[in-house]
Amino acid sequence: MKTVRPAGPDSREVTMPLNSLHYTIGPAIAVAATAVLVAVCRWVFSPTRTRGYPGVSPYQADFGMLVPVATLRTPSEADRLRQVLRQHGIRSTSGATSPGPVQVDTDGHIRRHHISGWHVMVFPEDSPRARAVLAGTERDWA
């Protein structure tokens, strides 16, 4: 025990225990609050959380704003199809399919096959015209 006499004429002696841990309560609360905040932030911003979109196939979500209209076996077939679409004023792009059993038919339906290939994709507003061109040409580009 330690006796402390505050300054001033009307002060009384105050006895305080020397082994008091009262000074650690404030920092302990701050550390605990920080730990809780870190745990909440790790949970909220965790990359393992999947954000699904109801009614959308995960394969369609991979294309972003583009809609697949055909899947072909070689890049040269995809380039020839893109040329046909360009002649009809339809903007398109092609890209390699993911290494998996995914294929898109000319109606835009995703089918599963064990081949890899190249997607030909267009913007959604151009997809009906692109599908009509594909149905009318019947693989003239191949």
C-alpha positions as CSV (number, residue, x, y, z in Angstrom):
1,M,0.0,0.0,0.0
2,K,1.1,3.4,-0.8
3,T,-0.1,6.6,0.8
4,V,-0.5,9.5,-1.6
5,R,-1.1,13.1,-0.4
6,P,-2.5,15.4,-3.1
7,A,-1.3,18.9,-3.3
8,G,-3.3,21.6,-1.6
9,P,-4.2,22.7,2.0
10,D,-7.5,20.8,2.2
11,S,-6.3,17.5,0.8
12,R,-6.5,14.2,2.6
13,E,-4.3,11.2,2.4
14,V,-5.4,8.6,0.0
15,T,-4.3,5.0,0.2
16,M,-3.8,3.1,-3.1
17,P,-2.7,-0.5,-3.5
18,L,0.7,-0.8,-5.3
19,N,-0.3,-3.9,-7.2
20,S,-3.5,-2.4,-8.7
21,L,-4.1,-3.3,-12.4
22,H,-6.7,-0.6,-13.0
23,Y,-4.4,1.2,-15.4
24,T,-4.6,-1.9,-17.8
25,I,-8.4,-1.9,-18.2
26,G,-8.4,0.9,-20.8
27,P,-5.8,-0.6,-23.1
28,A,-7.3,-4.1,-22.7
29,I,-10.7,-2.8,-23.9
30,A,-9.0,-1.1,-26.8
31,V,-7.2,-4.3,-27.8
32,A,-10.4,-6.4,-27.5
33,A,-12.4,-3.8,-29.6
34,T,-9.6,-3.9,-32.3
35,A,-9.6,-7.7,-32.4
36,V,-13.4,-7.8,-32.8
37,L,-13.2,-5.1,-35.6
38,V,-10.4,-7.1,-37.4
39,A,-12.5,-10.3,-37.1
40,V,-15.6,-8.7,-38.6
41,C,-13.6,-7.1,-41.4
42,R,-11.9,-10.4,-42.3
43,W,-15.3,-12.0,-42.4
44,V,-17.0,-9.3,-44.5
45,F,-14.1,-8.9,-47.0
46,S,-13.2,-12.5,-47.3
47,P,-12.5,-13.6,-50.9
48,T,-14.0,-17.1,-50.3
49,R,-17.5,-15.7,-50.0
50,T,-19.4,-16.4,-53.2
51,R,-21.9,-13.9,-54.4
52,G,-24.3,-15.7,-56.6
53,Y,-26.8,-14.1,-58.9
54,P,-30.2,-15.9,-58.8
55,G,-31.3,-17.3,-62.1
56,V,-27.9,-16.8,-63.8
57,S,-25.8,-19.7,-64.7
58,P,-22.2,-19.4,-63.4
59,Y,-20.9,-20.0,-66.9
60,Q,-22.9,-17.1,-68.3
61,A,-21.6,-14.8,-65.5
62,D,-18.0,-15.4,-66.7
63,F,-18.6,-13.6,-69.9
64,G,-19.4,-10.2,-68.3
65,M,-21.6,-8.1,-70.7
66,L,-21.1,-10.4,-73.6
67,V,-23.4,-13.3,-74.7
68,P,-22.0,-16.4,-76.3
69,V,-23.6,-17.3,-79.6
70,A,-21.3,-20.2,-80.7
71,T,-18.5,-22.4,-79.6
72,L,-16.1,-23.6,-82.3
73,R,-13.2,-26.0,-82.2
74,T,-10.4,-23.9,-83.6
75,P,-9.5,-20.2,-83.5
76,S,-9.5,-20.0,-87.3
77,E,-13.2,-21.1,-87.3
78,A,-13.9,-18.5,-84.7
79,D,-12.2,-15.8,-86.8
80,R,-14.1,-16.8,-89.9
81,L,-17.4,-16.6,-88.0
82,R,-16.4,-13.2,-86.6
83,Q,-15.7,-12.1,-90.2
84,V,-19.2,-13.2,-91.2
85,L,-20.8,-11.4,-88.3
86,R,-18.7,-8.2,-89.1
87,Q,-20.0,-8.3,-92.6
88,H,-23.5,-8.1,-91.2
89,G,-22.6,-5.2,-88.9
90,I,-22.4,-7.2,-85.7
91,R,-19.6,-6.5,-83.3
92,S,-18.1,-9.7,-81.9
93,T,-15.1,-11.1,-80.1
94,S,-13.7,-14.6,-79.4
95,G,-12.0,-16.2,-76.6
96,A,-10.7,-19.6,-75.5
97,T,-13.1,-21.7,-73.5
98,S,-12.2,-22.6,-70.0
99,P,-10.5,-26.0,-69.6
100,G,-13.7,-27.9,-68.9
101,P,-16.6,-29.6,-70.6
102,V,-18.6,-26.4,-71.6
103,Q,-19.9,-25.7,-75.0
104,V,-22.5,-23.2,-76.3
105,D,-24.8,-23.9,-79.2
106,T,-26.1,-21.3,-81.7
107,D,-29.2,-20.7,-79.7
108,G,-27.1,-19.6,-76.7
109,H,-27.8,-22.7,-74.7
110,I,-24.8,-24.1,-72.8
111,R,-24.1,-27.7,-73.5
112,R,-21.6,-29.9,-71.9
113,H,-18.9,-31.6,-74.0
114,H,-15.5,-32.9,-73.4
115,I,-13.8,-30.7,-76.0
116,S,-12.3,-27.3,-75.6
117,G,-12.7,-24.6,-78.2
118,W,-13.3,-20.9,-78.8
119,H,-16.4,-18.9,-77.8
120,V,-17.7,-16.3,-80.2
121,M,-19.5,-13.6,-78.1
122,V,-21.6,-10.5,-79.0
123,F,-23.4,-7.8,-77.0
124,P,-26.9,-8.8,-75.8
125,E,-28.6,-6.3,-78.1
126,D,-26.9,-8.0,-81.1
127,S,-27.5,-11.6,-80.1
128,P,-30.8,-12.1,-81.9
129,R,-29.4,-10.8,-85.2
130,A,-26.2,-12.9,-84.6
131,R,-28.2,-16.0,-84.0
132,A,-30.3,-15.3,-87.2
133,V,-27.1,-14.9,-89.2
134,L,-25.7,-18.2,-87.7
135,A,-28.9,-20.0,-88.5
136,G,-29.0,-18.6,-92.1
137,T,-25.4,-19.3,-93.0
138,E,-25.3,-22.9,-91.7
139,R,-21.5,-23.0,-91.2
140,D,-20.5,-21.2,-94.4
141,W,-17.5,-19.9,-92.4
142,A,-16.1,-23.4,-91.6
